[in-house]
Amino acid sequence: MRFKGSESFSHRQPDKLGVLVTNLGTPDAPTPSALRRYLAEFLSDPRVVEIPRPIWWLILHGIILRIRPRRSAKAYAGVWQPEGSPLLIHTAKQAEFIRDSLREKYGHNIVVGFAMRYGNPSISRVLDEMQEQGVRKLLVVPLYPQYSASTSASTFDAIAKDFMGRRWLPDFRFVSHYPDYPPYIEAMARHIEAHWANHGRNDKLILSYHGVPLKYLQKGDPYHCECHKTSRLLAERLGLSGDDYLTTFQSRFGREEWLKPYTDHTLKALPGQGVKSIDVFCPGFSADCLETIEEINEENREYFMEAGGQAFSYISALNATPGHIEALVKLIDENLQGWTLPNNQAETLDARQQRADERREATYPGRTV
């Protein structure tokens, strides 16, 4: 087995702290071929689909990848921007603003990168870049506030798999979730309050989270409970009663039962129950993407209005808003505690290189190693 190293390594290279923020992923283009590649990678992950591999391989390659890419490409085309997909654009901006903020404290001793669990930029590619920049202590922050094996754990799998092929591993920390982190709750509350101040407040607030199969909950996945905890804390901060908001789950796939209540079923039923105006916010999405822009603000808006609703207002994800960046920077800073900053003064690096050269010459006279 060959392990990946760094051929350009020098003892004079500065050692740096690294922060890698990750999100789910995006296709490279809104085309059937790009969607086919993306969906094949995404849906082949056993963390995402827990069906015996031989059976699932036949379903995936025999049915899904023959039908779904064209349908998904059409949906992506409707939200695509000149710079790429919304998720890619927002995640890149988040990383940029986090980098700017952290450098006010850590200077250029810190490297901030972003990667996608599926698609590009890939985790392995960005880890290569960070290693070449001298990152020796690495903090990974998946932007999934609520933990699920299909998201947070899958990201850990990708990191671990990459590390298995590396010769030199960094010190490593991993943020698996932050569903009740006070700055995150505060950032969401202020974001919603700002929306209400500008657009008015409707009868009920719908908090819609991405769904997962019910069997994941039954097997011990804490995602369902963490979503409800986030909703409860957010509602308390906003001063809402139990009748003022609902927690729902969107984006089902396949025929098995998923976490309930389903967002689409709920929005179709609410007008008949006397709820004619709603605000919808998605606390589990750190950035707007296909599932919020197309599924919630277009498809589910249509369901609600066709069922007799009179007003539907989508509250955007936190994206790269100042409050969200402030919360993420606090989360990152807390998880960097105890890691001392490297001494990257030129004279220190020169001395380190000189000591390495002296050891090499003493041990292997006249040889370059």
C-alpha positions in Angstrom: 0.0 0.0 0.0 1.4 3.4 -0.9 0.7 6.3 1.4 0.3 9.9 0.2 3.0 12.2 1.5 4.2 15.7 0.8 7.2 15.8 -1.6 7.6 19.5 -1.1 7.8 19.3 2.7 10.6 21.4 4.3 11.3 21.9 8.0 11.3 25.6 7.3 7.6 25.4 6.3 5.4 27.2 8.8 3.1 24.9 10.9 -0.5 26.2 10.8 -3.9 25.6 12.3 -6.6 24.4 9.9 -10.4 24.7 9.9 -12.3 22.8 7.3 -16.0 23.5 6.9 -18.1 21.1 4.9 -21.6 20.7 3.5 -23.5 18.0 1.7 -22.6 18.7 -1.9 -23.7 19.7 -5.3 -23.4 18.6 -8.9 -20.9 20.3 -11.1 -23.6 21.5 -13.5 -27.4 21.4 -13.9 -27.2 18.6 -16.5 -28.3 15.0 -16.5 -24.7 13.7 -16.9 -23.5 15.8 -13.9 -26.5 14.8 -11.8 -25.8 11.1 -12.7 -22.3 11.4 -11.3 -23.4 13.3 -8.2 -26.3 11.0 -7.4 -24.2 7.9 -7.9 -21.7 9.1 -5.4 -24.3 10.4 -2.9 -26.7 7.4 -3.1 -23.9 4.8 -3.0 -23.0 5.9 0.5 -24.2 3.2 2.9 -24.7 5.9 5.6 -27.3 7.5 3.3 -29.1 4.4 2.2 -29.1 1.5 4.6 -30.2 -1.3 2.3 -28.1 -4.4 1.6 -25.6 -3.4 -1.1 -26.4 -6.0 -3.8 -30.1 -5.2 -3.7 -29.5 -1.4 -3.6 -26.9 -1.6 -6.4 -29.6 -3.1 -8.7 -32.2 -0.5 -7.7 -29.7 2.4 -8.0 -28.2 1.5 -11.3 -31.1 -0.2 -12.8 -33.8 2.3 -12.0 -32.9 5.5 -10.1 -29.8 6.6 -12.1 -31.8 6.0 -15.3 -34.7 8.2 -14.3 -33.8 10.7 -11.6 -30.8 12.6 -13.1 -32.9 14.2 -15.9 -35.7 15.2 -13.4 -33.2 16.6 -10.9 -31.2 18.4 -13.6 -34.4 20.4 -14.5 -34.9 21.4 -10.9 -31.3 22.4 -10.5 -31.4 24.5 -13.7 -34.2 26.5 -12.1 -32.0 27.6 -9.2 -28.5 27.7 -10.8 -26.5 30.9 -10.8 -23.7 32.0 -13.0 -21.2 31.2 -10.2 -22.7 27.7 -9.7 -25.2 26.2 -7.4 -26.6 28.2 -4.5 -25.2 25.8 -1.9 -21.7 26.1 -3.4 -21.9 29.9 -3.5 -23.1 30.3 0.0 -20.7 27.8 1.5 -17.8 29.5 -0.3 -18.9 32.9 1.2 -19.3 31.4 4.6 -15.7 30.0 4.5 -14.4 33.4 3.2 -16.0 35.4 6.0 -15.0 32.8 8.7 -11.4 33.1 7.4 -11.5 36.9 7.6 -12.9 36.8 11.1 -10.5 34.2 12.4 -7.4 35.9 11.0 -8.2 39.0 13.1 -7.3 36.8 16.1 -4.9 34.2 14.7 -3.3 36.1 11.8 -2.0 34.0 8.9 -1.3 31.1 11.2 -4.7 29.7 10.4 -6.0 28.2 7.1 -9.7 28.0 6.5 -11.0 25.8 3.6 -14.4 24.4 2.6 -15.3 21.1 0.9 -18.3 19.1 -0.1 -19.0 15.5 1.1 -20.2 14.7 -2.4 -19.0 16.4 -5.5 -16.5 19.3 -5.7 -14.5 20.6 -4.1 -13.9 17.2 -2.6 -12.7 16.6 0.9 -9.6 14.8 -0.2 -8.6 17.6 -2.6 -9.0 20.3 0.0 -7.1 18.2 2.6 -4.3 17.9 0.1 -4.2 21.7 -0.3 -4.3 22.2 3.5 -1.4 19.8 4.0 0.7 21.5 1.4 0.0 24.8 3.3 1.4 23.3 6.5 -1.7 22.5 8.4 -0.7 20.3 11.3 -3.7 20.7 13.6 -7.1 20.3 11.9 -10.6 21.1 13.1 -13.5 19.9 10.8 -16.9 21.5 11.2 -19.7 19.9 9.1 -22.4 22.5 8.8 -25.1 20.2 10.1 -26.5 21.6 13.3 -28.4 18.4 14.1 -26.5 15.1 14.1 -27.4 12.2 11.9 -25.4 9.2 10.8 -26.4 10.1 7.2 -24.7 13.5 7.4 -22.2 14.1 10.3 -21.1 10.5 10.5 -20.8 10.2 6.7 -18.5 13.2 6.8 -16.4 11.6 9.5 -16.2 8.5 7.3 -14.8 10.5 4.4 -12.2 12.2 6.6 -11.2 8.8 8.1 -11.0 7.2 4.7 -8.7 10.0 3.5 -6.5 9.8 6.6 -6.0 6.0 6.0 -4.1 6.8 2.9 -1.9 9.6 4.3 1.6 9.2 5.6 1.5 12.2 7.9 -1.7 12.9 9.9 -2.6 16.2 11.6 -3.9 16.5 15.1 -7.6 16.2 14.6 -10.9 17.5 16.1 -14.4 17.1 14.8 -17.6 19.0 15.6 -20.4 16.4 15.3 -23.3 18.7 16.0 -24.5 22.0 17.6 -28.3 21.8 17.8 -28.6 23.7 21.1 -25.6 26.0 20.7 -26.8 29.4 22.1 -25.2 31.6 19.5 -26.8 29.5 16.7 -30.2 29.8 18.4 -29.7 33.5 18.8 -28.6 33.9 15.2 -31.7 32.2 13.9 -34.0 34.1 16.2 -32.6 37.5 15.1 -32.8 36.4 11.5 -36.5 35.5 11.9 -37.2 38.7 13.8 -35.6 40.8 11.1 -37.8 39.1 8.5 -40.9 39.7 10.6 -39.9 43.4 11.0 -39.5 43.8 7.2 -42.4 41.6 5.9 -44.8 41.2 8.8 -45.6 38.0 10.8 -48.0 35.3 9.6 -50.3 33.1 11.6 -47.9 30.2 12.2 -44.2 29.5 11.9 -43.3 26.2 10.2 -39.8 24.8 11.1 -39.0 22.3 8.3 -36.1 20.0 8.6 -34.7 17.5 6.1 -36.2 14.1 6.7 -34.6 10.7 7.3 -36.2 7.2 7.3 -38.1 6.4 10.5 -36.0 3.3 11.0 -32.9 5.5 11.7 -34.7 6.9 14.7 -35.7 3.4 15.8 -32.1 2.3 15.6 -30.9 5.1 17.9 -30.1 8.0 15.6 -30.6 11.2 17.6 -31.5 13.4 14.7 -35.3 13.5 15.3 -34.8 14.5 19.0 -32.2 17.1 18.1 -34.5 18.8 15.5 -37.3 19.1 18.1 -34.8 20.4 20.7 -33.7 23.1 18.2 -37.3 24.0 17.5 -38.2 24.2 21.2 -35.2 26.5 22.0 -35.8 28.7 19.0 -39.6 29.0 19.9 -38.7 29.9 23.5 -36.3 32.5 22.4 -38.9 34.0 20.0 -41.6 33.9 22.7 -43.8 31.5 20.8 -46.4 29.2 22.4 -46.9 25.6 21.3 -49.8 26.7 19.0 -47.6 29.3 17.2 -45.2 26.9 15.4 -44.9 23.4 14.0 -41.9 21.1 13.4 -42.1 19.2 10.1 -39.8 17.0 7.9 -39.3 17.4 4.1 -37.5 15.7 1.2 -38.7 12.1 1.4 -37.3 9.5 -0.9 -38.7 6.1 -1.7 -41.7 4.3 -0.3 -40.8 3.6 3.3 -42.0 5.7 6.2 -39.9 8.7 7.1 -40.0 11.1 10.1 -43.4 12.8 10.5 -45.2 15.1 10.1 -44.3 15.5 6.5 -43.9 19.1 5.4 -45.9 18.8 2.2 -48.8 16.9 3.8 -48.9 19.5 6.6 -49.0 22.5 4.2 -51.8 20.9 2.2 -53.8 20.4 5.4 -53.3 23.7 7.2 -55.7 25.9 5.2 -58.5 23.4 6.0 -57.7 23.8 9.7 -58.1 27.6 9.5 -54.4 28.5 9.2 -54.4 30.8 6.1 -50.9 32.4 6.4 -47.6 30.9 7.3 -43.9 31.6 7.6 -41.5 28.8 6.8 -37.9 28.5 8.0 -35.5 25.6 7.8 -33.2 25.4 10.9 -31.3 22.4 9.7 -30.0 24.0 6.5 -27.0 26.3 7.0 -27.3 27.5 3.4 -30.0 27.8 0.9 -30.0 25.0 -1.7 -32.3 23.1 -4.0 -34.3 21.8 -1.0 -35.1 25.2 0.3 -35.4 27.3 -2.8 -37.2 24.9 -5.1 -38.8 22.4 -2.8 -40.0 24.8 0.0 -40.3 28.2 -1.7 -41.8 26.9 -4.9 -43.3 23.4 -4.7 -44.6 23.6 -1.1 -45.7 27.2 -1.5 -47.9 26.0 -4.4 -49.3 23.2 -2.2 -50.3 25.6 0.5 -51.8 28.2 -1.8 -53.7 25.7 -3.9 -55.2 24.3 -0.7 -56.7 27.7 0.3 -53.8 29.5 1.9 -53.6 33.2 1.5 -50.0 34.1 2.5 -46.8 32.1 2.3 -43.5 33.6 3.3 -40.2 31.7 3.1 -37.5 32.9 5.5 -34.1 32.4 3.9 -31.5 30.2 5.5 -28.8 31.9 7.6 -26.3 31.7 4.7 -23.4 34.1 5.2 -25.3 36.6 7.2 -23.2 38.4 9.9 -25.1 36.7 12.8 -24.5 33.3 11.4 -20.8 33.9 10.7 -20.4 35.3 14.3 -22.0 32.1 15.7 -19.9 29.8 13.6 -16.7 31.7 14.5 -17.6 31.4 18.2 -18.2 27.6 17.7 -14.9 27.2 15.9 -12.9 29.4 18.4 -14.2 27.3 21.3 -13.1 24.1 19.6 -9.7 25.5 18.9 -9.0 26.1 22.6 -5.9 24.4 23.9 -4.2 24.3 20.6 -1.3 26.7 20.9 -0.3 28.9 17.9 2.8 27.8 16.0 5.9 30.0 16.2 6.3 30.9 12.5 8.9 33.6 13.0 11.6 33.4 10.2 14.5 32.9 12.6 12.6 30.1 14.4 11.9 28.3 11.1 15.6 28.8 10.0 16.8 27.3 13.3 14.4 24.3 12.9 15.7 23.7 9.4 19.3 24.0 10.6 18.8 21.4 13.3 17.1 19.0 10.9 20.1 19.4 8.5 22.6 18.8 11.3 20.8 15.6 12.4 20.6 14.4 8.8 24.3 15.0 8.2 25.3 13.3 11.4 23.1 10.3 10.7 23.6 10.0 6.9 26.8 11.8 6.1 26.9 13.1 2.5 23.4 11.8 1.7 20.2 13.7 0.9 17.2 12.2 2.7 
